[in-house]
Amino acid sequence: MQDNSSIGIYVHVPFCRGKCAYCGFYSVASPAWRGIYIRAISREIRERTAYLGGMEAATLYLGGGTPSALSPGELGAIIALLERQRPFARDAERTIEVNPEDISEENLDAWRSLGFNRLSVGVQSFSDNRLREINRRHTARQAIDGILLAAARGFSNISADLITGLPGQSDDEARRDLQQLTALPVSHASVYLLSIDPGTLFEVKARRGDLSLPDDDELTRRFTTAREALARAGFDHYEISNFARPGSRSRHNASYWRQRPYIGFGPSAHSYDGTSRQWNIAHVKRYAEALEENLPYFERELLSPADRYNEYVMTALRTSDGVSLHTLRGEHAPFFARALPAWERLLSTGILLREGDRLRATEEAWLISDAFLPDLFHEVAPQPPPPTAPE
Ligand code: SF4
C-alpha cells in the first residue's frame, strides 16, 4: 500500500576523487565544479517548494558520488536549505554515504552535529589487492579503523557496502570479507553481486576479454555464502542485497520499495510523486546552466496504472515482506486479475510463498527473479510514435 503521509529526500553529490572500475553512477572528479554545484542545488531546493509541498521528511539520504568529499560547511549549507523548505520528523533517519579515507574525528563530529544519525560506508572489499584493482582510494585498514572510530564517536547505525564476485576474488577471500564485516560494529550491510554496468572500466575490459568474471554457479555460491554468514551473525536478509540487525533496516530504501513519494535534488537525482517520475540532467554544468536560465533541468514520465503495478511487483518481490494481497486486489486489481494464472503457477512451484496477506519470493528465487517476474507483469502497450511535423 502506498504511504503518502511522509516523504524521503535524496541529495546527489556527484564528486569522487577517481572512478572505481565497476561504478556506473554519475560522478565527476573535477573539484572546480563544486562551487557551481552548490549554487545550483541551492537554487533547486529553494525553487522546488511546491513539489510534495509541505510534506514532512521521514528520511534524508545523501548519496553519490561521495558526499563525504564535501566540506562540513558545504554540507551544512545544503542541510539548512532543506530544513527551511519542509519539516523533518523528529526521528527522521538521516544517512550520509562516506568513503573510508574521509573518516576522521573532526568529520565524524561535524556529520553528527549536522544531524546525520546513520553512516553508509563504502568498504567494497577487505583485500588491499582487490581495492587497488578496482581503483578504490583507501585500504582495508582505513575501512576497519574508520568504522571503529565512527562507533566510538557515537554512531550506532552504521551500514557497510561490500561487493562479492569481483574478478580474482576467491571463495575464501569472499568468506574472509564477510567474517571481517560481521566482526565490526555495523548494524546493516549491503552486499552486491558484481554486475558489469555500461560505461564502466570493467565493461571495457570485459569487451576486450581482459576480465575474468565468476560464472553463474560461482555467483550463486557467493550469494548463499553471504546470506548464511550474515544470518549466523544475526542479520536479517530483508532485500536481495540488504541485511540488517533487528531494528536497523534502511528506512530510506524501504520507502522506495513501498512506492512512497520522494524528492531528489542534484544532477541525475530522481523524484516520484505517486503518479509520475522525474529525473534531473546527469551533468553538473548542464544541470546548473538550465537552472540558471530557467530552462527545464529534468525529464518527466507519467506512470500509468499498469506501470505502477509492474513497479510494485518488481520491487516488492525482491524484499522479504513481498507484496500485499490486499494491495494487489485493491489498487492493482485489474492487472492482478489478468496475471492470476502466473501468480498461481509460481505459488504451486514454491517460487512464491503465501504468509497471511503477503506473497513473497523465496530468498533462492530472488537470484532468478529476472526470469519469473516478467510473467507477472502487465505488458505495457507500446506508445504510438509522436506525430511528425508536415514537411
Ligand atoms: S563507487 Fe562511489 S566512490 Fe567509486 S566512483 Fe562510484 S560513486 Fe565514486
Boltz pocket constraint, residues with backbone or C-beta under 6 A from the ligand:
constraints:
  - pocket:
      binder: B
      contacts: [[A, 15], [A, 16], [A, 17], [A, 18], [A, 19], [A, 20], [A, 23], [A, 24], [A, 25], [A, 26], [A, 27], [A, 64], [A, 65], [A, 66], [A, 99], [A, 122]]
      max_distance: 6.0
